[in-house]
Amino acid sequence: MTTIPVPMITILGPTASGKTRLAAVLAADIDAEVISADSRQVYRRMDIGTGKDLDDYVVDGKRVPCHLVDICEPGTRYNVYEYQHDFLQAYDDITSRGKRVVLCGGTGLYLEAVLKGYHLSPVPQNAELRQRLEGKTLGELTILLEELKRRNGSAMHNTTDVDTAQRAIRAIEIEEYNLEHPVDDRFFPRFHSLVIGVDIDREERRQRITRRLRQRLEEGMVDEVRQLLDSGIPAENLIYYGLEYKYVTEYAIGKISYEEMFSQLEIAIHQFAKRQMTWFRGMERRGTIIHWIDYSLPLWEKVEAIKLLDANHAPNDITSSPSKDQDHG
């Protein structure tokens, strides 16, 4: 059974907010290791499109260890149940060596599954349900999912994670299963964590997203997708992952033009970042206290501010600082 000897620090934020570099520099400073909370960076050979930015983990010439990146093969369907299991293993490994843990990512469901200690069970595929839902639009599936969430009282499956019909069907499958099979009590500890949010101005975020998208395309994101397709991974499996892999795959198989790919993908990433902020706001409403730190501060000032908060952190008497971002959803 996992014990929790020291509090964890969690750093979250929308895409392009610089949270990875902040987590790495902080971890180097306090003798910690990073556990990633990113639902797509778990896949090997999906590097440029998922924005692994592994150079961010090099601090003063030394690489800060990062866990739960490159742990499964492209084309597979990793899920939050597996993430909890893998997180516990990584946490135990790190703390057994006397190190602290910095949890970092933008996948709200993974973050909250750890911070709130969700009790989850593996959910099998339901062939009859999938056949019944086949052919429905994403909009229709979203309505069905919202109704199931209402009946379950579920906070899972925000639209951040259901941006394709395949993902929506899987979310419906999970909610249906949980409605018919109440989740068994399964041990998962609730982690005491200081939670830091990177508060980036919306316009700055938009500029960084567009700039980073152009950079990733120049670095070979299309070639990366083509290599994955050439290795035998079906196009629909890559499209399932959404965002870069959805639109670049559609371009690679000739479904859309390069200009359509760029335009549609740029819009989709902006929308994704807004949905991430909506999820984080939901976390606050559900009781997670997030200390927002201004993105524009120099990196060392952000690190020192987090260390000060950490030194004074008590799980039951912290107050939150509101973010300036107005993406309330």
N, C-alpha and C positions, 0 to 999 in steps of 0.2 A: 504494500500500500504506500502510495506517495505521501511523503511528509513535506511540509512547507516551512523550511527553516528560516528563510529570508524573504522579504517582500520582493515582488517583481516590479519592473518598470515597463509599461506599455507605451509605445509610440504609434499613433495612428494619424491618418490624414488622407486626403484625396490624392489621386494620381498626380504626379508632377509637383508634389509639395516638398520634395527633398527629405522625406522622412527616413529613407534608407541610409543616406549619408549621416544624418543626425544620429540615428541609432548606432551606427558603426563607430562614430567618433566617441559617443557617450560610452559605449561598451568598452572601447579601448581605454578610456579614462578611468573607469571604475572596476576594471578587471572582470568584465562580464562577457557572455557570448549571446549571440542573437538567435532567436527562433523566428522564422518568417511566418507570417499569417497572410499568405497570398495563394489563392485557389488555383492559379495557373503556373506559378513559378515552381510548383512541385514536379513539372514535367521536364524530362531531359530533352535536349536538342530544340527546345522551344525557348530560345534565349533572347533574341532581339524583340520579337513580338510581345513577350511577357515583361520586357524591361528589367531583366535581372540586374543589369548594371553592376556586375561583380567587382568592378574597379572601385566602387563606393566602399567596399569592405577593406580596402588597403589604407591603413592609417600609419603614417610615419614609417612606411616601408614594410609594415607587417600586416598580414591578412587577419582580420577579425573573424573567428569561426562563425559561420551561419548555418543553421540547421533547417531541415525540411525544404530545401531547394534541391531539385534534381533527384527526386526519390522514386519516380515511377515513369513508365514509358508513355509516350504520346499515343493517343487513341484510346487509352483506358479512361475510366470514369472514377476519378478520386472524389471522395465526399467528406462531409463534415464529421461523420462518425469515425472514419479512418483518421481524419486530422486529429481528433481528440486523442485517439490511441497513440499516434505518432508523437504528438506534443508531449504527452506524459513520459514517453520513453526518452525524448530529448531533454526534457526538464530534469528527470532523474539523473541522466548522464552528466549534465552540466553541473548540477548542484552537488553531486557525489564527488566532484573534483574541486569543491570549494569555490566555485565561480557563481556569480549572479547571472540572472536571466533578463535580457531585454527582448520583449515580444514586440514585433514590428510588422505592420502591414496595413492593407486597405480593404481586405475582405471582411466586412463587418460581421457576417455570420460566423466566421472562424474565430474572430476576436471575442465575440459575445459568447460563443460556445465554451470558451475557456474561462472568461471572466465571470460568467454567470453559472458555470458548472452545469450546462445542459445535460440531462439524463437522456441519452439517445440509444437506439437499438438499430442494428442493420436491417434495412428494408429490402426485401426481394423484389424483382421485377414482376409486374402484373400484366401478363400478355393480353388478357381480356380487356383490361382497362386501356392499355395502349392501343388496341385495335379500335376501341370505341372512340378514342380521342383523335385518331388519325384523320388528318384532313382539316381539323379545326384551325382557325387562325390564332396567332399569338394573342390578339385582343380577346377572342372568345375564351382561350385557355386562361388568360389572366383573370377574367371574371369568375370562372370556376374556382381558380385557386384562391381568390379573395374570399369567396363564400366558405370554402373549406377552412381557411385560416380563422374566419370569424367563428365557425362552429367549434374549432379546436382551441380557440383562445391562443393561437400560435403567433409568435413573433418571428418565426423563420420565413425564409423565402421572400425577402424584399425583392423588388424588381431589379435591384442591382445584380442579382444572380439568376434571373430568368429572362434574359434578353433574346432567347431563341425559343422556338416552339418545342424543341427537344428538351431543353432545360425546364421549360414550364411543365411539360408532361411528367418529367421526373419529380418535380416539386409536388405536383398533384398526387402522384403515386405515393410519395412519402406521407403527405397529409392524409390521404385516404387510409393508408395503413395505420397511422397513429390514431385515427378516429375509430377504427375497428379493433385495434390492439393497443390498449393503453400502455404507455411506455413503462417497462419494468424499472424498478429502482436499480440503478447501476451505479456503482461508485464512481464519482468524478469529483475531485475536490474543487472548492471555490477558492480561487487564488486571490490573496490580498495583493493588489497592484496599484501603484501610482499610475494614473492614466494621463498621458500627455497628448494633446491634439495640435497638429501644425496648422496654424490659422493663416491661410494664404488668401490674399485679395482675389476676388473672382476674375478681374481682368488680367491680373498677373498670371493666374492659373491658366486662363485661356491662351495667353501668349506662349507660356511654357509648353502647353500641350501641343500647340501647332508647331512650334520650333522642334520639339522632341520627335514628333511624328515625321517631319521632313528628315531629321537626322537618322532616324531608324530606317527609313526607306533608302537613304543614301548608303547606310551601312550594310544593306543586303537583306532586308526583311522579306522581300519577294523571293529571293533565292532560297532563304531558309524554308519558306512554305513549300516551294517547289521540291526541295530536297526531301521534305517530309512526305509529300505526295509520291515522289519517286520511290521512297522506301516501302511503299505499299499501304500507307495509312489512307483510308477512304476520305474523300473530300468532305462528306457529311460529318465525319468524326472531328475534323478540324473546325468546321463551321460551328459545331456544338460548343466550342470553347468561346465563341463570341468575339466581339471587338476586332482586333487586328487579324486574328485567324479566320474570322468569318468573311471579312471584306477582301482581304488579300487572297484567300482561297478562291473566292468568287471571281476575282480578277485573273488568277492563275489558270482557272479552267475555262476562261473566256466568257463568263456570264456577264461581266460588267467591264467597262473601259477603265484605263488607269485614272482618268480624271474623275469618273464616277466613284471609283474606289477611294481616292483621296478625300473627295468632298464628303461622301457618306461616312467614312471612317472618322474624319475630323469631328463631324457633328455627333457621332455615336460616342466618342471619347469624352466630349464636353458633357453630354447627357449623363454618361457613366459617372463622371466626377461629381455632378450635382446629386445623383442618386446616392453616392457614397456619403456625401454630407447629410442627406436626408436620413440615412441609416444611423450615422453618428448622433444626430439629433434625437432619433428614436432611442438610442442607447441611453442618452441623458434622461429622457422621459421615463425610461424603465429603471432608473436608479443609479446608473454609472456616472460617477463624477469625473468630468474631463477638464483638465487644466489646459487652456488654449494658450499657445505661445506664438507670437508674431513671427511669421516666416521671414520677414525682412530683417530681423535682427541678425547680426553676425553670428556665424556658427558657434564660436566659442562662448558668446553670451547666452545662446540657447542652452548649451551644455551646462554652463554654470547655473542658470536658472533652474534647470531640471535637478541638478545636484542639491540646490538649496531646498527645493520642494521635497526631494527625497529625504533629506536630513530631518525635515520637520513633519514627515508624513506619518499620520496616524489613521488607520482605516476608518475610524468612526467619527472623526471630527475635521474632515477636510471640506473646503468650500470650492465651488467651481467658479471659473471665470468665463463669461460668455464670449463666443467667437464673434468677430465682426462680419463673417460671411453670412449673407442673408438667404442662402439656399435652404429654406425650411421645408421645401417640398410641396 
